[in-house]
Amino acid sequence: MTQQNPIVKQLVDANDKILTMNEVAEMLGITTSGVRKRIMRGTLPSHKQGRKRYVLMSELVSDIRKST
């Protein structure tokens, strides 16, 4: 049996892509510190697993659509 990523177990949609801070920064064209600042301000949705933060692709897309 394969071991599943712990954050995937918590998701409603297991097919949703989990993005790291680096991936989000690259997609938005900003630095990783810029991503962290947006998360701390509450303008970017994220989830915390241990010491790492993740952003779900569906939430990122939804957030971008709301801001345009």
BELZI-V590064 format. One record per residue. N is the residue number from 1. RES is the residue in three letters. PHI is phi as a letter, one per 40 degrees, with the letter a starting at -180 (none if undefined). PSI is psi in radians with two decimals (none if undefined). BURIAL is + if it has 24 or more other C-alpha atoms within 12 Angstrom, else -. Layout:
# BELZI-V590064
N_RES_PHI_PSI_BURIAL ; N_RES_PHI_PSI_BURIAL
This chain:
# BELZI-V590064
1_MET_none_2.35_- ; 2_THR_c_2.54_- ; 3_GLN_c_2.31_- ; 4_GLN_c_2.53_- ; 5_ASN_d_2.29_- ; 6_PRO_d_-0.60_- ; 7_ILE_c_-0.50_+ ; 8_VAL_c_-0.57_- ; 9_LYS_c_-0.47_- ; 10_GLN_c_-0.18_- ; 11_LEU_c_2.58_- ; 12_VAL_c_-0.76_- ; 13_ASP_b_1.80_- ; 14_ALA_c_-0.24_- ; 15_ASN_c_-0.12_- ; 16_ASP_c_2.43_- ; 17_LYS_c_2.34_- ; 18_ILE_c_2.18_+ ; 19_LEU_b_2.45_+ ; 20_THR_c_2.99_+ ; 21_MET_c_-0.69_+ ; 22_ASN_c_-0.74_- ; 23_GLU_c_-0.71_- ; 24_VAL_c_-0.77_+ ; 25_ALA_d_-0.76_+ ; 26_GLU_c_-0.74_- ; 27_MET_c_-0.66_- ; 28_LEU_c_-0.19_- ; 29_GLY_g_0.57_- ; 30_ILE_b_3.07_- ; 31_THR_c_2.88_- ; 32_THR_c_-0.55_- ; 33_SER_c_-0.55_- ; 34_GLY_c_-0.68_- ; 35_VAL_c_-0.82_+ ; 36_ARG_c_-0.71_+ ; 37_LYS_c_-0.75_- ; 38_ARG_c_-0.65_- ; 39_ILE_c_-0.80_+ ; 40_MET_c_-0.57_- ; 41_ARG_c_-0.27_- ; 42_GLY_g_0.23_- ; 43_THR_c_-0.10_- ; 44_LEU_b_2.13_+ ; 45_PRO_c_2.47_+ ; 46_SER_a_2.96_+ ; 47_HIS_b_2.57_+ ; 48_LYS_b_2.28_- ; 49_GLN_b_1.85_- ; 50_GLY_g_-2.19_- ; 51_ARG_c_-0.04_- ; 52_LYS_b_2.56_- ; 53_ARG_b_2.54_+ ; 54_TYR_b_2.68_+ ; 55_VAL_b_2.33_+ ; 56_LEU_c_2.38_+ ; 57_MET_d_-0.77_+ ; 58_SER_c_-0.66_- ; 59_GLU_c_-0.64_+ ; 60_LEU_c_-0.80_+ ; 61_VAL_c_-0.77_- ; 62_SER_c_-0.74_- ; 63_ASP_c_-0.68_- ; 64_ILE_c_-0.73_- ; 65_ARG_c_-0.63_- ; 66_LYS_c_-0.60_- ; 67_SER_c_-0.13_- ; 68_THR_c_none_-
